[in-house]
């Protein structure tokens, strides 16, 4: 589906009128329109069968988080059909479940933590198996929440948390979502930036994303790092405050990926390309307009997906932030799914950064061959093919450079030196 066709359909009322219908009817109506070609969708014509997907039904796991949206919308809006596949979104209870089902083949692919894929690749955080990243699903949009009880004692950001922990001596508990995952690395990085050793000065536990708010409500943790909408949910429920967003730690940081096993990519390369193309189309659709983002929020709020209220999702999707203490702001670096294609390219340096943090915190006992591992995991060849199908341009460089909140610059060069450069580490 082209952006031009989307705008044309919206202008004639094809989409806008359906938005007044109940959510289920809107989903059904949108799917029917796409299937009928009303929005300009046309089925792919195979080149003598050479690029036809080897597998028509693709089971794609997801966790109830806002950033599962591109996978869900690729299925709901029928972008998958355009490329000859049927995406079956499969709701999972935890990242450990996603890992296990990917490894044993129950899932073909998944909306998954970047660091989880690299952990499995290297035999940390689970059974060792060769894994692949097909594309990046989103940038930004996670946060660190501190309990209202801590905020009442003056701990509202990293500096004040560190001060409180120095004076109020007790065991502090913080939660992340998976030991090798993105949220663990953002939490550790943020605590260390403020002089708190996450492995020595605090207790860190693993909690599935949808269970974070309930656990904080009963006092099981002082803070957590998780994806949206659960940080905003904590504010709505008046049990937590946002101490930091992850885009403050690293602007346009890599977050979730479309992950699979190397076995799947090698056995079903055309299916992998079709899956990439379909999710790219959905990513482009989401970021095309505020209207589309609102429609997306309406869909994924359903109990079949994230299971929360639309308002809890759409505020931060639109960049409208509040911290739970009276501060509100418009954040230009909110969660992005496409951003003219800048989001989705699986940069080698992105994967390498997570390995440097795994080494920093003792999850890896020795430096791996960072570049070789990243080249094996991040399937840039398949991504380029899928992007070509969807008409998405790709960057020339395989690395990118970013400045992080502690002042360090990460560009993929000298990863072993970078990993060893941190004062606070395992």
C-alpha positions in Angstrom: 0.0 0.0 0.0 1.4 3.4 -0.9 1.2 6.4 1.3 -0.5 8.2 -1.6 -3.3 5.7 -1.6 -3.7 5.9 2.1 -4.1 9.7 2.0 -6.5 9.4 -0.9 -8.6 6.8 1.0 -8.7 9.0 4.1 -9.7 12.1 2.1 -12.7 10.3 0.6 -13.8 9.1 4.0 -13.1 5.4 3.4 -11.1 5.2 6.6 -12.3 8.2 8.6 -15.9 7.1 8.6 -15.0 3.7 10.0 -13.3 5.3 12.9 -16.7 6.0 14.4 -17.5 2.3 14.5 -16.7 0.1 17.5 -13.1 -1.1 17.5 -13.8 -4.6 16.3 -15.9 -3.4 13.3 -13.1 -0.9 12.4 -10.6 -3.8 12.3 -12.9 -6.0 10.3 -13.8 -3.2 7.9 -10.2 -2.1 7.4 -9.1 -5.7 6.7 -12.0 -6.2 4.2 -11.1 -3.0 2.4 -7.5 -4.0 2.0 -8.5 -7.5 0.9 -10.8 -6.0 -1.7 -8.1 -3.6 -2.9 -10.1 -0.5 -1.9 -6.9 1.1 -0.5 -4.8 0.3 -3.5 -3.5 -3.0 -2.2 -2.5 -5.4 -5.0 -1.3 -9.0 -4.5 2.3 -9.6 -5.4 3.0 -11.3 -8.7 5.7 -13.9 -8.4 8.5 -14.0 -10.9 8.0 -17.4 -12.3 7.6 -18.6 -8.7 11.2 -17.8 -7.9 10.5 -15.4 -5.0 7.2 -17.0 -3.8 7.2 -17.5 0.0 8.0 -21.1 1.0 5.7 -20.8 4.0 2.4 -19.1 3.8 1.4 -18.9 7.4 3.9 -17.3 9.7 3.5 -17.4 13.5 4.9 -14.2 15.0 5.1 -13.9 18.7 4.6 -10.7 20.6 4.5 -9.3 24.1 1.7 -6.9 25.1 3.7 -3.6 24.5 3.0 -0.6 22.4 6.0 -1.5 20.2 4.3 -4.7 19.0 2.2 -2.5 16.8 3.9 -2.9 13.4 3.6 -6.7 13.6 -0.1 -6.5 14.7 -1.0 -3.9 12.1 0.7 -5.8 9.3 -1.7 -8.6 10.0 -4.8 -6.5 10.9 -4.5 -4.3 7.8 -3.6 -7.1 5.4 -0.1 -6.0 4.4 1.0 -9.6 4.8 -1.4 -10.7 2.1 0.2 -8.4 -0.4 3.4 -10.4 -0.1 1.8 -13.8 -0.1 1.9 -14.7 3.6 -0.5 -14.7 6.5 0.9 -13.4 9.8 -0.6 -15.0 12.8 0.2 -12.8 15.8 0.7 -14.9 18.9 0.4 -13.3 22.3 3.1 -14.5 24.8 3.3 -14.1 28.5 7.0 -13.4 29.0 10.2 -12.9 27.1 11.4 -16.3 28.4 8.4 -17.8 26.6 9.3 -15.9 23.4 12.8 -17.2 23.6 11.8 -20.8 24.2 9.2 -20.9 21.4 11.6 -19.3 18.9 14.3 -21.8 19.8 12.1 -24.9 19.6 10.3 -23.7 16.4 6.8 -23.1 17.9 7.2 -19.5 16.7 8.6 -18.6 13.3 9.6 -15.1 14.3 8.8 -12.6 17.0 8.7 -9.0 18.2 11.6 -9.4 20.6 14.2 -7.7 22.7 17.4 -6.9 20.7 19.6 -8.2 23.5 17.6 -11.4 23.9 18.5 -12.5 20.3 22.2 -11.7 21.0 22.1 -13.5 24.3 20.7 -16.7 22.8 23.3 -16.4 19.9 26.1 -16.6 22.5 24.5 -19.0 25.0 23.7 -16.5 27.7 20.2 -16.2 29.0 19.1 -19.4 27.5 20.0 -22.4 25.2 22.6 -21.4 22.6 21.3 -21.3 19.1 22.1 -19.3 16.0 19.7 -16.4 15.7 18.9 -13.6 13.2 17.7 -10.1 13.4 15.6 -9.3 10.3 14.9 -5.7 11.0 14.5 -3.1 13.8 10.9 -2.5 14.8 11.2 0.7 16.7 13.4 3.4 18.2 12.8 5.0 21.7 9.7 4.8 23.8 10.7 3.0 26.9 11.2 4.5 30.4 12.4 4.1 34.0 9.6 4.3 36.6 10.2 4.9 40.3 7.5 4.2 42.9 5.4 6.9 44.2 6.7 6.0 47.7 10.3 6.8 46.5 9.1 10.0 44.8 7.5 11.1 48.1 10.9 10.8 49.7 12.4 13.0 47.0 13.8 10.4 44.6 12.4 11.7 41.3 15.5 11.2 39.0 18.8 9.5 38.9 20.7 12.0 41.1 18.1 12.2 43.8 17.7 8.5 43.8 21.4 8.1 44.4 21.3 10.6 47.2 18.4 8.8 48.9 20.1 5.4 48.6 23.1 6.8 50.3 21.2 8.1 53.3 18.3 5.7 53.6 20.2 2.4 53.9 18.1 -0.6 52.9 17.8 -3.1 50.1 16.4 -1.4 47.0 14.8 -3.6 44.3 14.6 -2.8 40.6 12.9 -4.8 37.9 13.8 -5.4 34.2 12.2 -7.7 31.8 14.9 -10.1 30.7 18.5 -10.5 31.9 20.2 -9.9 28.5 17.4 -7.6 27.1 17.2 -3.9 26.3 15.4 -2.9 29.5 18.1 -4.5 31.7 20.8 -2.7 29.8 19.0 0.7 29.9 18.3 0.3 33.7 22.0 -0.7 34.4 23.4 2.1 32.3 21.1 4.7 33.9 21.9 3.5 37.5 25.6 3.4 36.8 25.5 6.8 35.2 24.4 8.1 38.6 27.0 6.2 40.6 24.7 3.3 41.6 26.2 -0.1 40.9 23.2 -2.2 39.7 24.7 -5.5 40.7 26.2 -4.4 44.1 24.1 -1.6 45.4 20.7 -3.0 44.5 18.7 -6.1 44.0 17.5 -6.6 40.4 14.6 -9.0 39.5 13.0 -10.1 36.3 9.3 -9.3 35.7 7.3 -9.7 32.5 6.2 -6.3 31.1 2.4 -6.7 31.7 3.1 -7.6 35.4 5.2 -4.6 36.2 2.4 -2.3 37.4 0.7 -4.9 39.6 4.0 -5.8 41.2 4.8 -2.2 42.0 1.3 -1.7 43.4 2.0 -4.4 46.1 5.4 -3.1 46.9 7.6 -5.7 45.2 10.0 -3.2 43.7 11.2 0.4 44.0 11.5 1.0 40.3 11.4 -0.7 36.9 12.4 -0.3 33.3 9.9 -1.4 30.7 8.3 -0.5 27.4 5.1 1.5 27.0 2.3 1.6 27.9 3.3 0.3 31.3 5.2 3.4 32.5 2.3 5.6 31.6 -0.1 3.1 33.2 1.8 3.5 36.5 1.2 7.2 36.4 -2.5 6.8 35.5 -2.8 4.4 38.5 -0.9 6.9 40.7 1.6 4.3 41.8 4.7 5.5 40.0 6.5 8.4 38.3 8.7 8.6 35.2 12.2 9.3 36.3 13.8 9.0 32.8 12.9 8.1 29.3 15.2 5.8 27.4 15.6 8.3 24.6 17.3 10.5 27.2 19.8 7.8 27.6 20.3 7.3 23.9 18.4 9.3 21.3 16.9 7.1 18.6 18.2 3.9 20.4 17.5 0.5 18.9 14.8 -1.3 20.8 12.6 -4.3 19.6 13.5 -6.3 16.6 11.9 -8.8 14.3 13.8 -11.8 15.4 14.0 -15.4 14.2 16.4 -18.3 14.1 19.1 -18.7 11.5 17.5 -22.0 10.7 14.3 -20.3 9.7 16.0 -17.6 7.6 18.0 -20.2 5.8 15.1 -22.6 5.2 12.5 -19.9 4.3 14.4 -16.9 2.9 11.5 -15.8 0.6 9.2 -15.9 3.6 11.6 -13.9 5.6 11.8 -11.2 2.9 8.0 -11.1 2.6 7.7 -10.8 6.4 10.1 -7.9 6.4 8.3 -6.1 3.6 4.9 -6.5 5.2 6.1 -5.2 8.6 7.9 -2.3 6.8 4.6 -1.3 5.1 2.9 -1.4 8.5 5.7 0.7 10.1 5.4 3.3 7.3 1.6 3.4 7.7 1.8 4.0 11.5 4.2 6.9 11.2 2.4 8.4 8.2 0.0 10.5 10.2 -1.3 11.3 13.7 -4.6 9.8 12.6 -3.0 6.5 11.8 -1.3 6.5 15.2 -4.6 7.0 16.9 -6.2 4.2 14.8 -3.2 1.9 15.7 -3.7 2.7 19.4 -7.3 1.9 19.2 -6.5 -1.5 17.6 -3.7 -2.6 19.9 -5.5 -1.5 23.1 -7.8 -4.5 22.5 -7.6 -7.3 25.0 -6.3 -9.6 22.2 -3.2 -7.5 22.1 -2.0 -5.0 24.8 -5.3 -5.1 26.9 -5.4 -1.5 28.3 -7.2 1.7 27.6 -6.6 3.6 24.3 -5.6 6.8 26.3 -2.8 5.0 28.1 -1.3 4.0 24.7 -1.9 7.0 22.5 -0.5 9.8 24.7 3.1 8.8 24.5 2.7 7.5 20.9 1.9 11.1 20.0 4.8 12.4 22.1 2.7 13.8 24.9 4.5 13.1 28.1 3.8 13.7 31.8 6.0 12.5 34.6 3.3 12.0 37.3 4.6 15.0 39.3 2.9 17.8 37.3 5.4 18.1 34.6 4.2 17.8 31.0 6.1 18.1 27.7 6.1 17.3 24.0 8.9 14.9 23.2 10.1 14.9 19.6 12.0 11.7 20.3 9.0 9.6 21.1 8.6 6.0 19.9 9.0 5.8 16.1 8.3 2.8 13.9 9.6 4.0 10.5 10.8 7.7 10.4 11.3 7.5 6.6 13.1 4.1 7.0 15.7 5.3 9.5 14.3 3.1 12.2 14.3 -0.3 10.5 17.8 -0.9 9.1 19.6 -3.5 11.3 22.9 -1.6 11.8 25.7 -3.8 12.8 26.8 -1.3 15.5 23.4 -1.6 17.2 23.8 -5.3 17.8 27.4 -4.8 18.8 26.5 -2.3 21.5 24.4 -4.9 23.3 27.3 -7.2 23.3 29.6 -4.5 24.9 27.0 -4.2 27.7 26.8 -8.0 28.1 30.6 -7.9 28.6 30.4 -4.9 30.9 28.1 -6.6 33.3 29.8 -10.0 33.3 27.2 -11.8 31.2 30.0 -12.5 28.7 33.2 -13.6 30.3 35.4 -12.7 27.4 35.2 -10.3 24.5 33.5 -12.0 21.5 34.4 -11.2 17.9 31.9 -8.4 18.0 31.9 -7.6 14.2 31.7 -11.2 13.1 28.9 -12.0 15.5 26.9 -9.0 14.3 27.4 -9.9 10.7 26.1 -13.4 11.4 23.1 -12.2 13.4 21.9 -9.1 11.6 20.7 -10.3 8.2 21.3 -7.1 6.2 21.0 -9.1 3.0 17.5 -10.2 3.7 16.5 -6.7 5.0 17.7 -5.0 1.8 15.6 -7.5 -0.3 12.5 -6.9 1.8 13.0 -3.1 1.8 13.3 -3.2 -2.0 9.9 -5.0 -2.2 8.4 -2.4 0.0 10.0 0.5 -1.8 12.1 1.6 1.3 15.5 3.1 0.8 18.5 1.7 2.8 21.6 3.6 4.2 25.0 3.0 2.6 26.8 2.6 5.9 26.4 -0.5 8.1 27.4 1.4 11.3 26.0 4.5 12.9 27.4 6.9 15.5 25.5 8.0 18.6 26.3 10.0 21.7 24.9 8.5 24.9 23.8 10.3 28.1 27.1 9.6 29.9 29.0 11.5 27.2 30.5 8.5 25.5 30.2 8.1 21.7 29.3 4.7 20.3 30.2 4.1 16.6 31.0 0.4 16.5 34.8 1.0 16.5 37.0 -0.6 19.1 34.2 -2.4 20.9 36.4 -4.3 23.4 38.0 -0.9 24.4 34.6 0.6 24.8 33.3 -2.3 26.9 36.3 -2.0 29.3 36.1 1.8 29.5 33.3 2.1 32.1 34.2 2.9 35.7 31.2 0.9 37.0 31.1 -2.6 35.6 31.0 -6.2 36.8 
